[in-house]
Amino acid sequence: MRTIEWDEKREAVKLIDQTLLPGEYKIVECKTLEELIDAIKRLRVRGAPALGAAGAFGVVLACTNEKSKAQIEREVEMLKKARPTAVNLSYGVNRALNAAMSGKTTQEMKEYALEEAQRIADEDVAVNKKIGDYGSEFFEDGDVVLTHCNAGRLACVDWGTALGVIRTAIQKGKRIEVIACETRPLNQGSRITTWELLQDKIPVTLIADSMSAAVMREGKVNKVIVGADRVVKEGVINKIGTYMHAVVAKEHGIPFYVAAPLSSFDLKRSYKEVEIEERSAEELIFFAGKQIAPLDVKVYNPAFDFTPFELIAAVITEKGIYTKVSSF
Amino acid sequence: MRTIEWDEKREAVKLIDQTLLPGEYKIVECKTLEELIDAIKRLRVRGAPALGAAGAFGVVLACTNEKSKAQIEREVEMLKKARPTAVNLSYGVNRALNAAMSGKTTQEMKEYALEEAQRIADEDVAVNKKIGDYGSEFFEDGDVVLTHCNAGRLACVDWGTALGVIRTAIQKGKRIEVIACETRPLNQGSRITTWELLQDKIPVTLIADSMSAAVMREGKVNKVIVGADRVVKEGVINKIGTYMHAVVAKEHGIPFYVAAPLSSFDLKRSYKEVEIEERSAEELIFFAGKQIAPLDVKVYNPAFDFTPFELIAAVITEKGIYTKVSSF
């Protein structure tokens, strides 16, 4: 199944619980907006493009029980705030909400929201395939590509952005190997990226995040590709660690690519205006329930960082390439 | 107590089990060479200077049961190989072994080895205090200093190298804050560095390794100091991730210091000749017993990396400063 989809019969959003992978593959059902918001906050569904679809399906869940339009608008505000950094969540909510507003009854609003949400989900897959087409041109037979976090099928509705580019390049007959950084503190790299690549039989080697400079120095990597949570005026906001990989890639003359749909673009805004989500200290003090740091230690745990366009060879989108010197 | 010491009554090496911190503070006793080698391999005792003392005390344990000198030499070869990268282990073994060889009986050999081992342990503390004296001059009131892994009291017999410099600077009345990187995959930073700094009431903030570039960009750090496992002809071999921090420090114009005793120096050797210990894939596939990656994923897990002198402002030793342009 797709990462996230609507179950017509059950009138529910179904999603693959990404917090349980790779140990367990489980489908979670959200029948209420509250359940979906909880799933988003717990990262059962994550990844900017997937959050776009989640936001849209959330509007469908909100359209129940003969609510007034004002009430629905209030409720989906909470949904938009479930995670602040990726722009796609608001994008998905806004599109589905606009569609809903032309409905007269709650039932009609729900139908229109669902049509729009399905459209967003289908567009996401089509967009990723286009990103793959454009992006795959940058990759050559024999490349070893480092990636961080998960910008794959599970970060999207399907196919993936950064990993979608790799999938398309492989589909075109190029042999590509991936080095996946584990991506602390929540290990989306070790848990999800390696899992989805192995499912597709794409060769992947797992490393700790801090090894990226060393593997570059050792000549074990020749390209980097990551996704984006938000593309702003001066660069890209993405999973914490992205900026570190970009700096060390520059030091080693290795091109650093970002793959992102236009729905992640927010070019009128500066990175300084974007809220960088700070997550709980517990993510660094505990691991799998085991204490790994003193309980009273101060922790700084930003979920994202900012990488300026100067360090990025190209942002690969469904409409082509965006760089510091060539905008659309 | 010290990180590692000889228990006269029990005729055993006692050490703080560093794999259990911070959850549990437990003293482990090694009565045989085999037990000590096992403790070294499991990292119950780790850190280049502490391994120097461990190596020397290991020779004492080998001098039992009327063994021949040849047999003792054979046995301590195994000890030297317990961990290949830090030069101090061999250094400690060789010094204690040389001392032992002037004994006539096993009992005499044991006495001489013990005298030498105690000397190495005491010297380590004195050396660290001198490193602290030299190094503290580079640090100013108000500095926020990033460190990686643990080059503190627990990496040494006492006081510490990198953290010893910070301790001395604080003792001299400077207010210093530390940012500790958790240091994947074994989390010596989150488990040990934060613990020993909090014991001394030194302000410390824990971050994930990949956050170091972001905190530098945000202006939250103005110096870096780490230890060394081996100082070679072209630079420093230290815990994996050190090179990454050095590259991003350069990008942000932040001075990068290494603190290391001369017993870690091996200037005749190139980094290319030093075996970089590769540790088990399980360190990245499991965490605290929980599976966090597919069982069949390929893993690259080097325990150390190499940082060239070009990226190092100074190596701080007990005899003063060593840099690319000014050797002793």
Interface residues (C-beta under 8 A of the other chain):
Chain A: P22 G23 H148 I179 C181 E182 T183 R184 P185 N187 S190 R191 T194 W195 L198 P203 V204 T205 L206 I207 A208 D209 S210 M211 S212 A213 A214 V215 R217 K220 I240 G241 Y243 M244 H245 V247 V248 K250 E251 L284 I285 F287 A288 G289 K290 Q291 I292 A293 P294 D296 V297 K298 V299 Y300 N301 P302 D305 F306
Chain B: P22 G23 H148 I179 C181 E182 T183 R184 P185 N187 S190 R191 T194 W195 L198 P203 V204 T205 L206 I207 A208 D209 S210 M211 S212 A213 A214 V215 R217 K220 I240 G241 Y243 M244 H245 V247 V248 K250 E251 L284 I285 F287 A288 G289 K290 Q291 I292 A293 P294 D296 V297 K298 V299 Y300 N301 P302 D305 F306
